[in-house]
Amino acid sequence: MVHTEIAMASCGSCCGSDVKFEGLSPDYKRRLWAVIGINAGMFLVETGGGHLAGSNALQADALDFLGDALTYGITLAAIGAAAATRAKAALFKGFTLFLMGVWVFGSTAYHVLVLGIPRAELMGAIGFLALAANVTSLLLLIRYKDGDANVRSVWLCSRNDAIGNVAVMIAAAAVWLTTSKWPDLIVAAIMAGLFLWSAFQILRQSLAELREPVSLSAG
């Protein structure tokens, strides 16, 4: 049974195949639980580190970790549910990601008016730790990167995390070199844009799946 489910996961990523992996694999669920733990732990680390460093980019990344932990929990709850339920769960996650992007944009705009330069060395250290956590998550999930909207949203969130951590480390180096807060704020704004773009992708796929519930059930 497990081998069949893994084969379905692989088939879902084949070119021209209409089969979409729905998360019905014990291995996939175990990996999700591991990634939830990683993200919850890094949310706590980056929340504290972001405040200590005075970094808006780190705080934005911490919010992303929290959003991902919640997103993966919703994904687990929706696995095995009806196609329309899975698509609605993805739709909810898409709206959540959109709101996160809007919040980070607003927070960044506010911090433009606030004096203070982030502590580059702390930004870089925490950014490196977060990158290691997200690369681990990506390696755990890469086998299941293609699937229905519920499964795909997990991959997009994890990919965003890794990109965001690389950006935070670049911002830390730029803050150290320029002794300016602007690199931190620019990276936070770029991350917000990435949140919004991923939200658009998730919303578009989930809405398409909601319009074709019969085809999903048949897959």
C-alpha positions as CSV (number, residue, x, y, z in Angstrom):
1,M,0.0,0.0,0.0
2,V,2.8,2.4,0.9
3,H,4.6,1.6,-2.3
4,T,1.5,2.3,-4.3
5,E,1.0,5.7,-2.6
6,I,4.6,6.7,-3.3
7,A,4.2,5.6,-6.9
8,M,1.2,7.8,-7.1
9,A,3.2,10.7,-5.8
10,S,5.9,10.1,-8.5
11,C,3.2,9.7,-11.2
12,G,1.7,13.0,-10.2
13,S,4.8,14.8,-11.2
14,C,5.2,13.1,-14.6
15,C,4.7,15.3,-17.7
16,G,1.3,14.9,-19.2
17,S,-0.2,13.0,-16.2
18,D,-3.5,14.2,-14.8
19,V,-2.9,12.4,-11.5
20,K,-2.4,14.8,-8.6
21,F,-0.8,13.6,-5.4
22,E,-3.2,14.2,-2.5
23,G,-0.9,13.6,0.4
24,L,-2.2,10.1,1.1
25,S,1.1,8.6,2.2
26,P,2.3,7.8,5.7
27,D,5.8,8.9,4.7
28,Y,4.5,12.3,3.5
29,K,2.7,12.8,6.8
30,R,5.8,11.9,8.9
31,R,7.8,14.4,6.9
32,L,5.1,17.0,7.4
33,W,5.2,16.5,11.2
34,A,9.0,16.9,11.1
35,V,8.8,20.1,9.1
36,I,6.1,21.5,11.4
37,G,8.4,21.0,14.4
38,I,11.3,22.7,12.5
39,N,9.1,25.7,11.6
40,A,7.6,26.1,15.1
41,G,11.1,26.1,16.7
42,M,12.5,28.6,14.2
43,F,9.5,30.9,14.8
44,L,10.5,31.2,18.4
45,V,14.2,31.6,17.6
46,E,13.7,34.3,15.0
47,T,11.1,36.2,16.9
48,G,13.5,36.7,19.8
49,G,16.5,37.2,17.5
50,G,14.6,39.7,15.3
51,H,13.8,41.9,18.3
52,L,17.3,41.7,19.7
53,A,18.8,42.5,16.3
54,G,16.2,45.2,15.5
55,S,15.7,43.5,12.1
56,N,12.5,43.9,10.2
57,A,13.6,41.2,7.7
58,L,14.2,38.7,10.5
59,Q,10.8,39.5,12.1
60,A,9.1,39.0,8.7
61,D,10.9,35.7,8.3
62,A,9.8,34.6,11.8
63,L,6.2,35.4,10.8
64,D,6.7,33.2,7.7
65,F,7.9,30.3,9.9
66,L,4.7,30.7,12.1
67,G,2.5,30.8,9.0
68,D,4.2,27.7,7.6
69,A,3.7,25.7,10.8
70,L,0.0,26.6,10.8
71,T,-0.2,25.9,7.0
72,Y,1.3,22.5,7.4
73,G,-1.1,21.7,10.2
74,I,-4.0,22.6,8.0
75,T,-2.5,20.4,5.2
76,L,-2.4,17.4,7.5
77,A,-6.0,17.9,8.6
78,A,-7.2,18.2,5.0
79,I,-5.4,15.0,3.8
80,G,-7.9,12.4,2.9
81,A,-10.8,14.8,2.8
82,A,-13.0,15.4,-0.2
83,A,-11.4,17.2,-3.1
84,A,-13.5,20.4,-2.5
85,T,-12.5,20.4,1.2
86,R,-8.8,20.2,0.2
87,A,-9.2,23.0,-2.3
88,K,-11.0,25.1,0.3
89,A,-8.1,24.5,2.8
90,A,-5.6,25.6,0.2
91,L,-7.8,28.7,-0.5
92,F,-7.7,29.6,3.2
93,K,-3.9,29.2,3.2
94,G,-3.7,31.4,0.2
95,F,-5.6,34.2,1.8
96,T,-3.5,33.8,5.0
97,L,-0.3,34.1,2.9
98,F,-1.8,37.2,1.2
99,L,-2.5,38.8,4.6
100,M,1.0,38.1,5.8
101,G,2.4,39.8,2.7
102,V,0.2,42.9,3.3
103,W,1.3,43.0,7.0
104,V,5.0,42.8,6.1
105,F,4.6,45.6,3.5
106,G,2.9,47.8,6.1
107,S,5.4,47.0,8.8
108,T,8.3,47.8,6.4
109,A,6.7,51.1,5.5
110,Y,6.4,51.9,9.2
111,H,10.0,51.0,9.9
112,V,11.2,53.4,7.1
113,L,10.2,56.2,9.5
114,V,12.0,54.6,12.5
115,L,15.6,55.3,13.3
116,G,18.0,52.5,14.1
117,I,20.3,50.2,12.3
118,P,19.9,46.4,12.7
119,R,22.7,44.4,14.3
120,A,24.2,42.8,11.2
121,E,26.2,40.1,13.0
122,L,23.1,38.8,14.8
123,M,21.0,39.0,11.6
124,G,23.6,36.9,9.8
125,A,23.9,34.3,12.5
126,I,20.2,33.7,12.8
127,G,19.7,33.9,9.1
128,F,22.3,31.1,8.6
129,L,20.5,29.0,11.3
130,A,17.1,29.6,9.6
131,L,18.6,28.7,6.2
132,A,19.9,25.4,7.5
133,A,16.4,24.6,9.0
134,N,14.7,25.5,5.7
135,V,17.1,23.5,3.5
136,T,16.4,20.5,5.7
137,S,12.6,21.1,5.2
138,L,13.1,21.3,1.5
139,L,15.0,18.0,1.4
140,L,12.3,16.4,3.4
141,L,9.5,17.6,1.0
142,I,11.2,17.6,-2.4
143,R,9.8,14.2,-3.3
144,Y,6.3,15.6,-2.9
145,K,6.7,19.1,-4.4
146,D,4.0,18.4,-7.1
147,G,0.4,17.7,-6.2
148,D,-3.0,19.2,-5.6
149,A,-3.3,22.8,-4.3
150,N,-3.2,21.5,-0.7
151,V,0.1,19.7,-1.2
152,R,1.7,22.3,-3.5
153,S,1.1,25.1,-1.0
154,V,3.4,23.3,1.4
155,W,6.2,23.2,-1.2
156,L,5.7,26.9,-2.1
157,C,5.9,28.0,1.5
158,S,9.1,26.0,2.1
159,R,10.7,27.3,-1.0
160,N,9.8,30.9,0.1
161,D,11.5,30.3,3.4
162,A,14.8,29.2,1.9
163,I,14.7,32.2,-0.5
164,G,13.9,34.5,2.3
165,N,16.8,33.2,4.5
166,V,19.3,33.8,1.7
167,A,17.9,37.3,1.3
168,V,18.2,38.0,5.0
169,M,21.9,36.9,5.0
170,I,22.5,39.2,2.0
171,A,20.8,42.0,3.8
172,A,22.9,41.4,6.9
173,A,26.1,41.7,4.8
174,A,24.8,44.8,3.2
175,V,23.8,46.4,6.5
176,W,27.3,45.6,7.8
177,L,29.0,47.1,4.7
178,T,26.8,50.2,4.4
179,T,25.9,50.8,8.1
180,S,22.4,51.5,6.8
181,K,19.0,50.1,7.7
182,W,17.9,50.2,4.0
183,P,19.1,46.8,3.0
184,D,17.1,45.2,5.8
185,L,13.9,47.1,4.8
186,I,14.4,46.4,1.1
187,V,14.7,42.6,1.8
188,A,11.6,42.7,4.0
189,A,9.7,44.3,1.2
190,I,10.9,41.7,-1.3
191,M,9.9,38.9,1.0
192,A,6.4,40.5,1.3
193,G,6.2,40.5,-2.5
194,L,7.2,36.8,-2.6
195,F,4.4,36.1,0.0
196,L,1.9,37.8,-2.3
197,W,3.0,36.1,-5.4
198,S,2.9,32.6,-3.8
199,A,-0.6,33.5,-2.4
200,F,-1.7,34.3,-5.9
201,Q,-0.4,31.0,-7.2
202,I,-2.1,29.0,-4.4
203,L,-5.4,30.9,-4.8
204,R,-5.4,30.4,-8.5
205,Q,-4.9,26.6,-8.3
206,S,-7.3,26.1,-5.5
207,L,-10.1,28.1,-7.3
208,A,-9.4,26.1,-10.4
209,E,-9.8,22.8,-8.4
210,L,-13.0,24.1,-6.8
211,R,-14.4,24.6,-10.3
212,E,-13.6,21.0,-11.2
213,P,-14.5,18.8,-8.2
214,V,-15.6,15.8,-10.3
215,S,-12.2,15.7,-12.1
216,L,-10.4,15.8,-8.8
217,S,-12.4,13.0,-7.3
218,A,-11.7,10.9,-10.3
219,G,-7.9,11.6,-10.0
